[in-house]
Amino acid sequence: MADTIKGKIEDAGQAAKDAAKKAGEKIQDGADKVAQKAADAAHSAGQAAKDAGQKLKDKSGA
């Protein structure tokens, strides 16, 4: 009977380990997506600033 209980505890431990691994992978995927969106937004903001600067330059005749 002790072997059966030990086996169940080991199975539960493995299930918990697998669940934690899956959760960690989902968190990493989410972090990667957020980082990509932030990079895209920064690029867009930089491009908008560059465009605005070029328009000012064009208007001033420089």
N, C-alpha and C positions, 0 to 999 in steps of 0.2 A: 504494500500500500504506500509505503514511503517513496518508492520509485515512481509511482504514478503521480503523487503530489509533486515530487521534484521535477518530473517531466512537465507537468502543467505550469509550474513556476518558471521553468526555463522557456517554455513556449510563450508565456505571457511576457517575459523579458525580451524575447526576440521580436514579438509583435510590437512592443513599446519602442524598441530600437528602430524597427522599420518605419513606424509612424513618425518618429522624430526625424529620421532621415528624409522622408517625403516632405515633412513640414519645412525642413531646412532648405530643400531644393526649391519649394514654392516661394519661400522668402527671398532666396537668391534671385529667382526669376523676376520677382516683383521689383527688387532693388535694381536689377539690370535695366528693366523697362523704365523706371523712374529716372535713372541716370541718363539713359538715352534721350528721354523727353527733355530733361534739363539741358543736355548738350545741344539738342535741336533748337530749344528756345534761346539759348545763349547765342547760337550761330545766327538765328533770325534777328535777334536784337542787334548784334554786331553788324549784320548786313544792312539793317534799317538805318543805323547810325552812319554807316559809310555812305549810303545813298543820300541821306539828308545832308551830309557834309559836301558831297559832290554837287548837290543842287545849290547849296549856298555858294560854293566856289563858282559854279556856272553863272549865278545871278550877279556875283560881284565882278565877274569878268577876269578873275585871276587865272 
